[in-house]
Amino acid sequence: MDEKRNREAIIVIASVVVIILAAYLVIGPTVTSLKKSNYTVAAKGADLKLARENLDNLKSLESSLNGKTDAVKALIGALPAYTDEEDLMTSLEAIASKEGMQLTGITPTSGAGSAGGEETVLAGRQRAMSLGEASFDATVKGPYQNLQKFVTDLENNRRPINVNKINIAKEAADAAASSLNVTISLTTYYSNLSS
């Protein structure tokens, strides 16, 4: 009987070992596959989080860009479609008069030309903008304090104007007075939008 029990015990132990071995061979690859899937899901989750952050950043940039549209429109509006010397002269005369200066002349200078082509996106439509520049000398007369205000007004004008150079001379006949003859080299810009 002991032999029979031993055999039965061996058969039971062998059966358990076979069942455990079969389970390991069947379940082992499945567990390994599940672990790999878990790592893949974690990586995809990190990618999704990064993509959401990027999307939030893009939405923020979009709202910021939309907020700049008015500023771009104002800048485009400040640039005339051509050199428009009459408007420029009227504007300079108004600034000079406001600051107690007398505009005595405007002379176009060499160096006028195209500043190059640019691309700009405005209100969702792409438009080509060719930016041109016109250089000229403006001659004004008046006291130094008024000249400072005149130059400040030029630099803060709605229409972009660069003050390139200022030549100041005192009138020989007016040596005792505070009146100055001033030649200011300026550059202004104009646009050529095509839709």
C-alpha positions, 0 to 999 in steps of 0.5 A: 500500500505504501507503494501505491500511495507513493505512486499516487503521490508521485502522480499527483506531484507530477500532475501539479508540476505539469499543470504549473509548467503548462500555466507558466508557458501559457500565462507567462507570455501573456503577462509579459505582453501585458507588461509591455502594453502597460509601458506602451499605455504609459508612454502614450499617456505622456505623449497625450499630456504633452500634446494637450499642453502644446494645444493649450499653448497654441490656443494661447498664442492664437488669442495673443495673435488675434489681439495683435490684429488691431495693432497690425491694422493700425500700422498698415493704416499708418502706411500710405499706399504710395509716397503721398508727398502732399499728405506728408508735407501737410502732416509735417507742417501741422507738427511744426506749427503745433510746436512753434516751428516754421517748415521752410522746405522739403526736398526728396533725397537719393536713397529712396527705394524698396526695403524688400518684400515681406509676407504678412497674415492679416485677419486669416488671409495671406496678403503680400506687402511690398514695403517701400521707403522715401528719404527726404530733407525737411528744413525748419526754423525755430528755437531749440526747445521747440525743435526738441518737441518737433523731433519727439512728435516726428518720432511718435507720429502715427506714420512711421518716420525715422529721423536719420540726421539733424544739422543745426545752424544759427542764422548769421543775421540772427546771431543774437536771437534763439532761432535756428535753421535745422535740416532734418534727414528723414525716411518714411515708409509706404506699403503696396498691399496686393490681395 
